[in-house]
Amino acid sequence: MKITDFLREKAISVDLSATHKEGVIRELVHSLVKAGEIKPAEEEKLVPILMAREGLGSTGIGQGVGIPHGKSNCVRELVGAFGLSRRGVNFDSLDGEPAHVFFLLVAPEDSAGPHLKALARISRLLKDRFFRESLKEAKDEKQVLRIIQQEDQKGA
């Protein structure tokens, strides 16, 4: 599975302004609305679903990375958004460090396989320090997309 299979190009942001976890999730969900992947009326339903998932255990996996995710019938297929916080956000990460790099995933409620494969793929890639740092230093959305496309070409 490639990240570009589910990451929506119009849902990439390199200048998240949120200063807390729910704010980051709201910004990422809103980017999926702007990209046309989620109806505006569904936005306020999706945030609580994602926050409830955070209540089960933080998706801040450490090393400056957060992968908030959840399932909702507001999507027909797995969709993803990317966000970068220059200042970092307390995301209740396992290592206690602020998170800078975020991948948000939303899958249909009846889907399990693609959702889990995407989480595994992102987690594996983000263990690579060079990949993480490249994303953190990206100047704009186009550069983020190029970095991800290059990584996807190495093999899913």
C-alpha positions as CSV (number, residue, x, y, z in Angstrom):
1,M,0.0,0.0,0.0
2,K,1.2,3.5,-0.9
3,I,0.6,6.5,1.2
4,T,-0.5,8.4,-2.0
5,D,-3.3,5.8,-2.3
6,F,-5.2,7.4,0.6
7,L,-3.5,10.8,1.3
8,R,-5.4,13.6,-0.4
9,E,-3.1,16.1,-2.0
10,K,-5.5,19.0,-1.1
11,A,-5.5,17.9,2.5
12,I,-1.8,18.6,3.1
13,S,-0.9,21.5,5.4
14,V,2.6,22.6,6.5
15,D,1.4,25.3,8.8
16,L,-1.0,23.9,11.4
17,S,-1.8,26.7,13.9
18,A,-3.4,24.5,16.7
19,T,-1.7,24.4,20.1
20,H,-3.5,21.3,21.4
21,K,-4.6,17.9,20.4
22,E,-8.2,18.6,19.6
23,G,-7.2,21.6,17.6
24,V,-4.8,19.6,15.4
25,I,-7.5,17.0,14.8
26,R,-10.1,19.8,13.9
27,E,-7.6,21.4,11.4
28,L,-6.9,18.0,9.8
29,V,-10.6,17.1,9.5
30,H,-11.3,20.6,8.1
31,S,-8.6,20.0,5.4
32,L,-10.5,16.9,4.3
33,V,-13.6,19.0,4.1
34,K,-11.8,21.5,1.9
35,A,-10.5,18.7,-0.2
36,G,-14.1,17.6,-0.8
37,E,-13.6,14.2,1.0
38,I,-16.0,14.9,3.9
39,K,-19.2,16.9,3.7
40,P,-19.2,20.1,5.8
41,A,-22.2,18.7,7.8
42,E,-20.1,15.7,8.8
43,E,-17.2,17.7,10.2
44,E,-18.7,18.2,13.7
45,K,-19.6,14.5,13.9
46,L,-16.1,13.3,13.0
47,V,-14.1,15.2,15.5
48,P,-15.8,13.5,18.6
49,I,-15.2,10.1,17.0
50,L,-11.5,10.8,16.6
51,M,-11.3,12.3,20.1
52,A,-13.0,9.2,21.5
53,R,-10.3,7.1,19.9
54,E,-7.7,9.3,21.5
55,G,-9.4,8.5,24.8
56,L,-8.6,4.8,24.4
57,G,-4.9,5.7,24.1
58,S,-3.0,8.4,22.5
59,T,-2.1,8.1,18.8
60,G,1.0,10.1,19.5
61,I,3.5,7.4,18.8
62,G,6.6,9.3,19.8
63,Q,9.5,10.8,18.0
64,G,7.4,13.8,17.1
65,V,4.7,11.9,15.3
66,G,0.9,11.6,15.7
67,I,-1.4,9.4,13.7
68,P,-5.0,10.2,14.8
69,H,-7.4,7.8,13.2
70,G,-10.9,6.6,13.3
71,K,-13.8,5.0,11.5
72,S,-17.0,6.8,10.3
73,N,-19.6,6.3,7.6
74,C,-18.9,9.9,6.4
75,V,-16.3,8.4,4.0
76,R,-16.7,5.6,1.5
77,E,-13.0,4.7,1.3
78,L,-9.9,5.3,3.4
79,V,-8.8,8.9,3.2
80,G,-5.9,10.7,4.8
81,A,-4.6,14.2,5.6
82,F,-1.2,15.4,6.5
83,G,-0.3,18.3,8.8
84,L,2.9,19.8,10.1
85,S,3.2,21.9,13.2
86,R,6.4,24.0,13.3
87,R,6.2,24.7,17.0
88,G,5.0,21.2,18.1
89,V,1.9,20.2,20.0
90,N,1.5,18.2,23.2
91,F,-0.2,15.1,21.8
92,D,0.2,12.9,24.9
93,S,2.9,11.1,23.0
94,L,4.4,7.9,24.4
95,D,7.8,9.6,24.8
96,G,6.3,12.8,26.3
97,E,7.8,14.9,23.4
98,P,5.7,17.4,21.3
99,A,4.5,16.1,18.0
100,H,5.2,17.9,14.7
101,V,4.2,15.5,12.0
102,F,0.6,14.3,11.8
103,F,-1.2,11.8,9.5
104,L,-4.9,11.7,10.0
105,L,-6.7,8.6,8.7
106,V,-10.5,8.1,8.4
107,A,-11.9,4.8,7.2
108,P,-15.4,3.5,6.6
109,E,-16.9,1.8,9.6
110,D,-17.1,-1.6,7.9
111,S,-13.4,-1.5,6.8
112,A,-10.6,-3.1,8.7
113,G,-7.9,-4.2,6.3
114,P,-7.0,-1.0,4.5
115,H,-7.1,1.0,7.7
116,L,-4.7,-1.3,9.5
117,K,-2.4,-1.6,6.5
118,A,-2.2,2.2,6.2
119,L,-1.4,2.6,9.9
120,A,1.3,0.0,9.6
121,R,2.8,1.6,6.5
122,I,2.9,5.1,8.1
123,S,4.3,3.8,11.3
124,R,7.0,1.9,9.5
125,L,8.0,4.8,7.4
126,L,8.0,7.3,10.2
127,K,10.5,5.1,12.2
128,D,13.0,6.3,9.6
129,R,14.6,9.4,11.0
130,F,15.6,10.8,7.6
131,F,12.0,10.5,6.4
132,R,10.6,12.2,9.6
133,E,13.2,15.0,9.4
134,S,12.6,15.6,5.7
135,L,8.8,16.0,6.4
136,K,9.5,18.3,9.4
137,E,11.8,20.5,7.2
138,A,9.4,20.7,4.2
139,K,8.9,24.2,3.1
140,D,5.5,23.7,1.4
141,E,2.8,21.2,0.6
142,K,4.4,20.3,-2.8
143,Q,7.6,19.4,-1.1
144,V,5.7,17.2,1.4
145,L,4.0,15.4,-1.5
146,R,7.3,14.9,-3.3
147,I,9.0,13.4,-0.2
148,I,6.0,11.0,0.3
149,Q,6.0,10.1,-3.4
150,Q,9.7,9.3,-3.4
151,E,9.2,7.1,-0.3
152,D,6.3,5.3,-2.0
153,Q,8.4,4.6,-5.1
154,K,10.8,2.6,-2.9
155,G,8.1,0.0,-2.5
156,A,5.0,-0.4,-0.5
